[in-house]
Amino acid sequence: MKKYELLLVLPGTLDEKEAETRSNEILSTVKEYGADAELAPMGKMRLAYPIKQIRYGYFYTIIFGTETKELKALQTKLGLLRDLLRAIISVYNPSYTPASKMLFTTTITGANNTNNNNNEEVSEVEKFEKPTEKPADKKVSIQEIDKKLEEILSGEIISGV
């Protein structure tokens, strides 16, 4: 039996109690197909792009163990559920915690949605951050541009074209 992780997104239009109820329903569905299912809420956040005209969503992860052949049936069952914007199943990697995954995704995009100040998690991600400083652009005078243009038009640079 292999361990998998299900990331699910519920609409932000639900209130917290409804979202918790829906997530528990999904957890019971996952338990039908697997064992040792654990639900971990990640909070309500803004989506990168609207899904069905919804801009915010409740994020949850469910870590469970199951056989590989059961995954297709689970994905089909999850696709039929209402109030489920996205459901992504991936192989579980215990070295990444949900908080570090959130930190990774927010630093790559440049957004800062997390309130974690855990230095250990930040140090793992620092190598993936985008550079904040751009190299200085070289200023070129109009005379240099005219000179280069004359070289190109005279055929000194491009020959045999």
C-alpha positions as CSV (number, residue, x, y, z in Angstrom):
1,M,0.0,0.0,0.0
2,K,1.3,3.4,-1.1
3,K,0.8,6.7,0.7
4,Y,-0.9,9.5,-1.3
5,E,-1.9,13.1,-0.6
6,L,-5.1,14.7,-1.8
7,L,-5.2,18.5,-2.0
8,L,-8.7,19.8,-2.3
9,V,-10.2,23.2,-2.7
10,L,-13.7,24.1,-1.5
11,P,-15.4,27.4,-2.6
12,G,-14.8,30.4,-0.4
13,T,-18.5,31.3,-0.7
14,L,-19.1,28.6,2.0
15,D,-18.9,29.6,5.6
16,E,-16.3,27.9,7.8
17,K,-18.8,25.3,9.3
18,E,-20.1,24.3,5.9
19,A,-16.5,24.0,4.6
20,E,-15.6,21.8,7.5
21,T,-18.7,19.7,7.0
22,R,-17.9,19.2,3.3
23,S,-14.3,18.4,4.0
24,N,-15.4,15.7,6.5
25,E,-17.7,14.3,3.9
26,I,-14.8,14.1,1.4
27,L,-12.7,12.5,4.2
28,S,-15.3,9.7,4.6
29,T,-15.3,9.2,0.8
30,V,-11.5,8.8,0.9
31,K,-11.8,6.4,3.8
32,E,-13.9,4.1,1.6
33,Y,-11.0,3.7,-0.9
34,G,-8.1,3.9,1.5
35,A,-6.9,3.6,5.1
36,D,-5.3,5.9,7.7
37,A,-6.8,9.1,6.2
38,E,-5.9,12.3,8.0
39,L,-7.4,15.7,7.3
40,A,-5.3,18.8,7.6
41,P,-6.9,22.2,7.0
42,M,-4.7,24.8,5.4
43,G,-7.0,27.8,5.6
44,K,-8.9,30.2,3.3
45,M,-6.8,31.9,0.6
46,R,-7.2,33.8,-2.6
47,L,-7.1,31.6,-5.7
48,A,-4.5,32.3,-8.4
49,Y,-7.4,32.6,-10.9
50,P,-11.1,32.4,-10.6
51,I,-12.7,29.0,-10.8
52,K,-16.4,29.0,-11.6
53,Q,-16.4,32.8,-10.8
54,I,-15.1,32.1,-7.3
55,R,-12.0,33.9,-6.2
56,Y,-11.3,32.5,-2.7
57,G,-11.2,28.9,-1.5
58,Y,-10.7,26.7,1.6
59,F,-7.7,24.4,1.1
60,Y,-7.4,21.0,2.8
61,T,-5.0,18.1,2.5
62,I,-5.8,14.5,3.2
63,I,-3.0,12.0,3.6
64,F,-4.1,8.4,3.0
65,G,-2.8,5.0,2.1
66,T,-4.3,3.0,-0.7
67,E,-3.6,0.7,-3.6
68,T,-2.7,2.3,-6.9
69,K,-5.7,0.7,-8.7
70,E,-8.1,2.3,-6.3
71,L,-7.0,5.9,-7.3
72,K,-9.0,6.0,-10.6
73,A,-12.2,5.1,-8.8
74,L,-11.5,7.7,-6.1
75,Q,-10.8,10.4,-8.6
76,T,-14.1,9.6,-10.4
77,K,-16.0,9.7,-7.2
78,L,-14.4,13.1,-6.2
79,G,-15.3,14.5,-9.7
80,L,-19.0,13.9,-8.9
81,L,-19.0,15.8,-5.7
82,R,-20.6,19.2,-5.6
83,D,-18.9,22.1,-3.9
84,L,-15.4,20.8,-4.8
85,L,-13.5,23.2,-7.0
86,R,-10.3,21.1,-7.4
87,A,-9.0,17.8,-6.2
88,I,-5.4,16.8,-6.9
89,I,-3.9,13.5,-5.9
90,S,-0.1,13.1,-5.7
91,V,2.3,10.7,-4.1
92,Y,2.9,11.7,-0.5
93,N,6.4,13.1,0.3
94,P,6.8,13.2,4.1
95,S,9.8,15.6,3.9
96,Y,7.4,18.5,3.0
97,T,4.8,19.7,5.5
98,P,1.7,21.5,4.3
99,A,3.1,24.8,5.7
100,S,6.3,24.4,3.8
101,K,4.4,23.6,0.6
102,M,2.4,26.8,1.1
103,L,5.5,28.8,1.8
104,F,7.1,27.4,-1.4
105,T,4.2,28.3,-3.6
106,T,3.9,31.7,-2.2
107,T,7.5,32.6,-2.5
108,I,7.7,31.4,-6.1
109,T,4.8,33.6,-7.1
110,G,6.1,36.5,-5.0
111,A,2.9,36.7,-2.9
112,N,3.1,36.4,0.9
113,N,0.0,34.7,2.2
114,T,1.6,32.8,5.0
115,N,2.1,34.0,8.6
116,N,4.8,31.4,9.4
117,N,8.0,32.8,10.6
118,N,9.8,29.4,10.8
119,N,13.3,30.0,9.7
120,E,13.9,26.4,8.9
121,E,11.2,26.3,6.3
122,V,12.3,29.6,4.8
123,S,15.9,28.3,4.4
124,E,14.7,25.3,2.4
125,V,12.9,27.6,-0.1
126,E,15.4,30.5,-0.4
127,K,17.2,28.8,-3.3
128,F,13.9,28.9,-5.3
129,E,13.1,32.6,-4.9
130,K,13.1,34.9,-7.8
131,P,15.9,37.5,-7.9
132,T,14.6,40.8,-6.6
133,E,17.2,43.0,-8.3
134,K,17.5,43.5,-12.1
135,P,20.8,44.3,-13.6
136,A,21.3,47.9,-14.6
137,D,20.4,48.5,-18.3
138,K,23.3,50.0,-20.3
139,K,22.5,53.5,-21.6
140,V,23.2,53.9,-25.3
141,S,23.5,57.3,-27.0
142,I,21.8,58.2,-30.3
143,Q,25.3,58.6,-32.0
144,E,26.2,55.0,-31.1
145,I,22.9,53.8,-32.6
146,D,23.4,55.8,-35.8
147,K,27.0,54.4,-36.1
148,K,25.8,50.8,-35.7
149,L,22.9,51.4,-38.1
150,E,25.3,52.7,-40.8
151,E,27.6,49.6,-40.3
152,I,24.6,47.3,-40.8
153,L,23.3,49.2,-43.8
154,S,26.7,49.4,-45.5
155,G,27.1,45.6,-45.2
156,E,30.1,45.6,-43.0
157,I,28.5,43.5,-40.3
158,I,26.1,41.3,-42.3
159,S,27.6,40.0,-45.4
160,G,26.3,37.5,-47.9
161,V,22.7,37.8,-47.0
